[in-house]
């Protein structure tokens, strides 16, 4: 988290308060203060001083290059990626102009990292490869290691994006996705070898973590666990609690797919504990979500309900409606498994309400089917239910959930008794409509409580989807609209006698017309060339004029570099096409890798394998060799 703003720039907007004294402070002094603020975590204050330094200007080209680099990085951390690109490009231009090869490599790497975040992976790979080539050329081992890591990150991010929305089982990947992730794995392995040679333990930890992540996506869960355990060891060595939390969570995810549910719960509980220490509510909710689903896999439904309710409360606090819907879906399933159909109906109706609100059609269909089945099981009609969905919502669902766990400690079997005691508790004199303030400590104790573990198994919400007919209609409309725009831009020649085309080609004025077009286009290209005189903050003097007038960099990029750049630039046209809408809004309190939707299919396969097939007289005789029993991974 960013540190509080420096008191130096509180009185007025930073740019104004700094530039008033710009003649008293040199460019270097302002830049040093900006660097100090950025190192302390105050990137907003730091950018203000760096911008002021640029306004003052300097003739020192090395100083200006460093300012550009720092400004680009600061804007990157502030998530202002457009400005980050702008200053990293200035840095690259200046570094190439003054022949600073190391600086050119670093600027290329910074550009690559920014383009990766923007999803422009092909361009990012070109820039990061340029950083790698220059580092190897200059014998810069540290730069080479960073470049390998950065290129690995580009392919890792590209593979994750390609996987988004895929329905394949773990490890069952399309060839292009598998190739992308394998390239990332190879680059991380090269990076790991190099940082081991350099003795950089922190960089080794990052490499181990990312190797674990790529092997997990490839379905190599045993390898993933090996790397994540090494990542965990280094995180503990450095006291890096955030990295330690990530390692525990990743270990739990991989162990789920190996059927080691008990061990997975232990890692998820450690994830939850560290999330609370770090005061990270989002990660706390994700850990509760994982624990709830894992205890459902173990058929320990009371414990599952406990964690799903905790997830629900945090999702409500963070106004994460998608997360609320997932929690209600999971709670409904758990209550059904306990035979508590009335409470299951309550959460099924809540799931239906939220699915309609967020436009989750798959969730809405699933919830409606669950509601109809539960109403049939209970023998009730829609008219028999209260408008708010449950008798327990009279004083607010949050109050009931807290009271329910404090009074019954998660024992959800006797619903009528719960209902009577809830109503009696609310009717006592002195009770307000909200939960008593005196219980706030108990509420926090309940939210922070831990549960003993035993054994595991998970049910999972369906991924969000869309109606294919909507997409087809959308693309038909888009195609018609785009084709009409193309027709509008065509040039129609008056063809009255069928001889105009040949006359135009043989006309003496044709060559003059083409010459005019060529000269006009060449001027437009010159206008778009980068000029060092346009670099902000650059004071051109006789001291630096010689450096700036160099005709060309003595080591121009190779033709391969430009070919790669042209290829990825052509792909940008495709990037700008209108893509179909995403499956639905993201849920911050649900893990990005919501592997429980995959577990549902894995568990279904295991159920089929364990079915008993009765022998038939026609097919199997008494002496037939029985098939060996299928293994149970759990």
ZAMARGU-4260 file (C-alpha; in steps of 0.2 Angstrom, whole numbers, plus 5000, padded with zeros to 4 digits):
<rodrens>
0) 5000/5000/5000 | 5006/5018/4996 | 5012/5028/5011 | 5003/5044/5016 | 5007/5059/5004
5) 5022/5069/5009 | 5018/5085/5018 | 5029/5095/5006 | 5015/5095/4993 | 4999/5097/5004
10) 4996/5116/5003 | 4992/5116/4984 | 4991/5104/4969 | 5009/5097/4968 | 5013/5103/4951
15) 5009/5121/4956 | 5018/5121/4973 | 5033/5114/4966 | 5035/5124/4950 | 5033/5140/4960
20) 5051/5136/4967 | 5057/5128/4951 | 5070/5142/4948 | 5077/5139/4966 | 5077/5120/4964
25) 5087/5111/4950 | 5080/5097/4939 | 5092/5085/4948 | 5086/5090/4966 | 5067/5088/4961
30) 5071/5072/4953 | 5080/5065/4969 | 5065/5070/4979 | 5053/5061/4967 | 5064/5046/4968
35) 5064/5047/4987 | 5045/5048/4988 | 5043/5033/4975 | 5054/5022/4986 | 5043/5026/5001
40) 5028/5021/4991 | 5021/5038/4988 | 5020/5037/4969 | 5008/5051/4967 | 5019/5063/4976
45) 5034/5056/4967 | 5027/5059/4950 | 5023/5077/4954 | 5041/5080/4958 | 5047/5071/4943
50) 5035/5081/4932 | 5041/5097/4939 | 5059/5091/4936 | 5054/5089/4917 | 5046/5106/4917
55) 5063/5114/4924 | 5073/5103/4911 | 5091/5098/4910 | 5105/5097/4897 | 5111/5081/4906
60) 5105/5067/4895 | 5108/5053/4907 | 5098/5062/4921 | 5084/5065/4909 | 5084/5046/4904
65) 5083/5041/4922 | 5069/5053/4925 | 5059/5046/4911 | 5062/5028/4917 | 5057/5033/4935
70) 5041/5042/4929 | 5036/5027/4918 | 5038/5015/4932 | 5028/5027/4944 | 5014/5029/4932
75) 5014/5010/4930 | 5011/5007/4949 | 4998/5020/4948 | 4990/5010/4934 | 4990/5025/4922
80) 4997/5014/4908 | 4995/5027/4894 | 5007/5039/4903 | 5019/5024/4908 | 5020/5020/4889
85) 5023/5038/4884 | 5038/5040/4896 | 5046/5023/4893 | 5045/5027/4874 | 5054/5044/4878
90) 5067/5034/4888 | 5070/5022/4873 | 5071/5036/4861 | 5084/5045/4871 | 5094/5030/4876
95) 5096/5025/4857 | 5100/5043/4853 | 5115/5044/4865 | 5120/5026/4862 | 5116/5019/4879
100) 5114/5001/4875 | 5110/4995/4893 | 5098/5009/4895 | 5090/5004/4878 | 5088/4987/4885
105) 5080/4992/4901 | 5068/5004/4892 | 5063/4990/4880 | 5059/4979/4895 | 5049/4992/4904
110) 5039/4994/4888 | 5036/4976/4887 | 5030/4975/4905 | 5017/4989/4902 | 5011/4981/4885
115) 5009/4965/4894 | 4997/4972/4907 | 4987/4980/4892 | 4985/4963/4884 | 4996/4967/4869
120) 5006/4951/4871 | 5015/4950/4854 | 5022/4968/4855 | 5027/4965/4873 | 5036/4949/4868
125) 5046/4959/4855 | 5051/4972/4867 | 5056/4960/4881 | 5066/4950/4868 | 5075/4966/4863
130) 5080/4968/4881 | 5086/4950/4882 | 5097/4952/4866 | 5105/4968/4872 | 5108/4961/4889
135) 5117/4945/4881 | 5127/4956/4869 | 5133/4967/4884 | 5136/4953/4895 | 5124/4959/4908
140) 5119/4944/4918 | 5107/4953/4929 | 5098/4961/4914 | 5098/4944/4905 | 5089/4936/4920
145) 5076/4950/4921 | 5073/4949/4903 | 5070/4930/4903 | 5058/4932/4918 | 5049/4946/4909
150) 5047/4936/4893 | 5041/4921/4903 | 5028/4932/4912 | 5022/4938/4894 | 5018/4920/4889
155) 5011/4915/4906 | 4999/4930/4905 | 4995/4926/4887 | 4991/4907/4891 | 4980/4912/4906
160) 4970/4924/4895 | 4968/4910/4882 | 4962/4898/4896 | 4949/4911/4902 | 4932/4903/4898
165) 4939/4886/4892 | 4930/4871/4899 | 4943/4858/4897 | 4948/4847/4912 | 4965/4851/4920
170) 4979/4847/4909 | 4968/4844/4894 | 4972/4860/4885 | 4971/4866/4867 | 4988/4864/4857
175) 4991/4883/4856 | 4988/4886/4875 | 4999/4871/4879 | 5013/4878/4868 | 5011/4895/4876
180) 5012/4889/4893 | 5027/4877/4889 | 5036/4892/4882 | 5033/4901/4898 | 5039/4886/4908
185) 5055/4885/4898 | 5059/4903/4900 | 5056/4902/4919 | 5068/4887/4920 | 5082/4897/4911
190) 5079/4912/4923 | 5080/4900/4938 | 5097/4893/4932 | 5104/4911/4930 | 5098/4918/4946
195) 5105/4903/4955 | 5122/4907/4947 | 5120/4925/4953 | 5115/4919/4971 | 5099/4930/4970
200) 5087/4920/4983 | 5073/4933/4981 | 5073/4930/4962 | 5074/4911/4964 | 5058/4912/4975
205) 5049/4921/4961 | 5054/4909/4948 | 5049/4894/4959 | 5032/4902/4961 | 5029/4905/4943
210) 5035/4888/4938 | 5023/4881/4950 | 5009/4891/4943 | 5013/4886/4925 | 5014/4867/4929
215) 4998/4869/4938 | 4989/4876/4922 | 4997/4862/4912 | 4990/4849/4924 | 5007/4844/4931
220) 5001/4844/4949 | 5015/4835/4957 | 5028/4846/4949 | 5018/4861/4954 | 5018/4856/4972
225) 5037/4853/4972 | 5040/4871/4966 | 5027/4879/4977 | 5035/4871/4992 | 5052/4878/4987
230) 5043/4895/4985 | 5036/4894/5002 | 5053/4890/5010 | 5061/4906/5002 | 5046/4916/5007
235) 5048/4911/5025 | 5067/4914/5024 | 5063/4933/5019 | 5048/4935/5030 | 5037/4939/5015
240) 5020/4935/5022 | 5011/4939/5006 | 5021/4927/4996 | 5019/4914/5010 | 5000/4916/5009
245) 5001/4914/4990 | 5011/4898/4991 | 4999/4890/5004 | 4984/4894/4993 | 4993/4887/4977
250) 4998/4872/4987 | 4980/4869/4992 | 4974/4871/4974 | 4986/4858/4967 | 4982/4846/4981
255) 4964/4846/4977 | 4967/4839/4960 | 4977/4825/4968 | 4963/4820/4980 | 4973/4825/4995
260) 4958/4835/5003 | 4964/4834/5021 | 4981/4842/5017 | 4972/4855/5006 | 4961/4861/5020
265) 4977/4863/5031 | 4985/4874/5018 | 4969/4884/5015 | 4967/4887/5034 | 4985/4894/5034
270) 4980/4905/5019 | 4965/4911/5029 | 4976/4915/5045 | 4989/4925/5035 | 4975/4934/5025
275) 4968/4940/5042 | 4986/4945/5048 | 4988/4955/5032 | 4970/4963/5034 | 4966/4958/5016
280) 4947/4955/5016 | 4947/4949/4998 | 4960/4935/5001 | 4951/4931/5017 | 4935/4929/5007
285) 4943/4918/4994 | 4951/4907/5008 | 4933/4905/5015 | 4926/4900/4998 | 4940/4887/4995
290) 4937/4880/5013 | 4919/4879/5011 | 4920/4870/4994 | 4933/4858/5001 | 4923/4853/5016
295) 4908/4850/5004 | 4919/4838/4995 | 4923/4830/5012 | 4904/4829/5015 | 4907/4839/5031
300) 4892/4850/5027 | 4891/4859/5044 | 4909/4865/5042 | 4906/4870/5024 | 4891/4880/5029
305) 4901/4889/5042 | 4914/4895/5029 | 4901/4899/5016 | 4892/4910/5028 | 4909/4919/5032
310) 4912/4921/5013 | 4894/4928/5011 | 4896/4941/5024 | 4912/4947/5017 | 4905/4947/4999
315) 4890/4958/5006 | 4902/4970/5015 | 4912/4972/4999 | 4896/4973/4988 | 4902/4958/4978
320) 4886/4952/4970 | 4894/4939/4960 | 4902/4932/4976 | 4886/4933/4985 | 4878/4923/4972
325) 4891/4909/4972 | 4890/4909/4991 | 4871/4907/4991 | 4872/4893/4978 | 4885/4883/4989
330) 4874/4886/5004 | 4859/4879/4995 | 4868/4864/4990 | 4875/4861/5008 | 4858/4863/5016
335) 4850/4851/5003 | 4864/4838/5008 | 4858/4840/5026 | 4840/4837/5022 | 4836/4855/5027
340) 4825/4860/5012 | 4817/4875/5019 | 4834/4884/5022 | 4840/4877/5005 | 4825/4886/4997
345) 4829/4902/5005 | 4847/4902/4998 | 4841/4895/4981 | 4829/4910/4979 | 4843/4922/4984
350) 4854/4914/4971 | 4840/4917/4958 | 4837/4935/4963 | 4856/4939/4961 | 4858/4929/4945
355) 4844/4940/4937 | 4852/4956/4944 | 4869/4952/4937 | 4863/4944/4920 | 4870/4927/4924
360) 4859/4916/4913 | 4866/4900/4917 | 4865/4904/4936 | 4847/4909/4934 | 4842/4893/4925
365) 4851/4883/4938 | 4843/4893/4952 | 4826/4892/4945 | 4827/4873/4943 | 4833/4872/4961
370) 4819/4883/4967 | 4806/4872/4958 | 4813/4856/4965 | 4813/4862/4983 | 4796/4869/4982
375) 4790/4853/4976 | 4799/4843/4990 | 4791/4855/5003 | 4774/4855/4995 | 4773/4874/4994
380) 4768/4886/4980 | 4775/4903/4976 | 4761/4912/4985 | 4765/4903/5001 | 4782/4911/5002
385) 4785/4929/5009 | 4791/4942/4997 | 4808/4944/5004 | 4811/4925/5002 | 4812/4919/5020
390) 4805/4921/5037 | 4823/4924/5043 | 4825/4940/5033 | 4812/4950/5044 | 4826/4959/5054
395) 4840/4957/5041 | 4849/4942/5035 | 4866/4947/5042 | 4858/4949/5059 | 4851/4931/5058
400) 4867/4923/5051 | 4877/4930/5066 | 4864/4925/5079 | 4862/4908/5071 | 4880/4904/5073
405) 4882/4912/5090 | 4867/4902/5097 | 4868/4886/5088 | 4887/4885/5083 | 4882/4879/5065
410) 4869/4866/5071 | 4856/4868/5057 | 4846/4852/5059 | 4831/4858/5070 | 4824/4872/5059
415) 4808/4875/5069 | 4817/4877/5085 | 4828/4890/5077 | 4814/4899/5070 | 4805/4900/5087
420) 4820/4906/5096 | 4825/4919/5083 | 4807/4926/5085 | 4808/4926/5104 | 4825/4934/5104
425) 4818/4948/5092 | 4803/4951/5103 | 4812/4953/5119 | 4811/4971/5126 | 4826/4982/5123
430) 4830/4973/5107 | 4833/4984/5092 | 4830/4979/5074 | 4849/4977/5071 | 4861/4965/5080
435) 4866/4971/5097 | 4881/4982/5097 | 4888/4972/5112 | 4889/4957/5100 | 4902/4966/5088
440) 4916/4957/5097 | 4907/4940/5096 | 4904/4943/5078 | 4923/4946/5075 | 4927/4931/5085
445) 4916/4920/5075 | 4922/4927/5059 | 4940/4924/5065 | 4936/4907/5072 | 4945/4891/5065
450) 4938/4874/5063 | 4946/4857/5066 | 4949/4847/5050 | 4945/4829/5045 | 4942/4823/5027
455) 4935/4832/5010 | 4924/4833/4993 | 4917/4849/4983 | 4901/4855/4973 | 4903/4870/4962
460) 4893/4884/4953 | 4892/4884/4934 | 4903/4896/4925 | 4894/4912/4919 | 4888/4911/4901
465) 4878/4919/4888 | 4864/4914/4875 | 4873/4910/4859 | 4858/4917/4849 | 4862/4934/4856
470) 4880/4933/4850 | 4874/4927/4832 | 4862/4942/4831 | 4875/4954/4837 | 4888/4948/4824
475) 4875/4948/4810 | 4871/4966/4814 | 4889/4971/4816 | 4894/4963/4799 | 4880/4972/4790
480) 4885/4989/4798 | 4903/4987/4794 | 4900/4982/4776 | 4889/4997/4773 | 4903/5008/4780
485) 4916/5000/4768 | 4904/5004/4754 | 4902/5022/4759 | 4921/5024/4758 | 4923/5017/4741
490) 4928/5029/4726 | 4915/5028/4712 | 4921/5033/4695 | 4909/5039/4682 | 4910/5025/4669
495) 4899/5031/4655 | 4907/5023/4639 | 4917/5009/4647 | 4934/5018/4641 | 4937/5029/4656
500) 4948/5016/4665 | 4960/5014/4651 | 4960/5033/4648 | 4965/5036/4666 | 4979/5024/4666
505) 4987/5030/4650 | 4983/5049/4654 | 4999/5060/4655 | 4992/5067/4671 | 4992/5050/4680
510) 5011/5050/4683 | 5010/5067/4691 | 4995/5062/4702 | 5005/5047/4708 | 5021/5058/4711
515) 5010/5070/4721 | 5003/5056/4732 | 5020/5049/4735 | 5027/5065/4740 | 5012/5069/4751
520) 5013/5052/4760 | 5032/5054/4763 | 5029/5070/4771 | 5016/5062/4782 | 5029/5048/4787
525) 5042/5062/4791 | 5029/5071/4802 | 5027/5055/4812 | 5046/5052/4815 | 5052/5054/4833
530) 5062/5070/4835 | 5073/5072/4850 | 5069/5090/4850 | 5051/5085/4855 | 5057/5076/4871
535) 5050/5085/4886 | 5063/5092/4898 | 5077/5092/4886 | 5088/5107/4885 | 5098/5107/4869
540) 5115/5115/4872 | 5132/5115/4863 | 5138/5102/4876 | 5125/5089/4871 | 5122/5094/4853
545) 5135/5082/4847 | 5127/5067/4855 | 5110/5072/4848 | 5116/5074/4830 | 5122/5057/4828
550) 5114/5050/4812 | 5111/5033/4818 | 5114/5021/4832 | 5130/5012/4827 | 5121/4996/4831
555) 5105/4996/4823 | 5092/4983/4827 | 5092/4968/4815 | 5080/4965/4801 | 5073/4951/4812
560) 5068/4964/4825 | 5059/4975/4813 | 5050/4960/4805 | 5044/4954/4822 | 5038/4972/4825
565) 5029/4973/4809 | 5021/4956/4812 | 5014/4961/4829 | 5009/4978/4823 | 4998/4970/4810
570) 4990/4959/4824 | 4984/4975/4832 | 4971/4977/4819 | 4963/4961/4825 | 4965/4967/4843
575) 4954/4982/4839 | 4940/4971/4832 | 4924/4970/4842 | 4925/4955/4853 | 4909/4946/4860
580) 4905/4951/4878 | 4913/4942/4892 | 4904/4928/4902 | 4900/4940/4916 | 4906/4952/4929
585) 4921/4946/4939 | 4920/4941/4958 | 4934/4948/4969 | 4929/4937/4983 | 4930/4921/4972
590) 4948/4915/4967 | 4953/4919/4949 | 4957/4901/4946 | 4940/4895/4952 | 4945/4876/4950
595) 4929/4870/4958 | 4919/4872/4942 | 4932/4860/4935 | 4931/4848/4950 | 4912/4846/4947
600) 4917/4837/4930 | 4931/4828/4938 | 4920/4821/4952 | 4906/4817/4939 | 4919/4806/4930
605) 4924/4797/4946 | 4906/4794/4950 | 4903/4786/4933 | 4919/4775/4936 | 4912/4769/4953
610) 4895/4764/4947 | 4891/4745/4948 | 4887/4737/4932 | 4876/4721/4934 | 4882/4707/4923
615) 4870/4700/4910 | 4869/4682/4905 | 4872/4685/4887 | 4888/4695/4889 | 4897/4688/4905
620) 4898/4670/4910 | 4902/4663/4927 | 4920/4661/4923 | 4923/4678/4916 | 4938/4688/4923
625) 4931/4703/4933 | 4938/4720/4928 | 4950/4727/4941 | 4942/4739/4953 | 4945/4757/4947
630) 4957/4767/4958 | 4951/4780/4970 | 4962/4796/4970 | 4954/4802/4987
</rodrens>
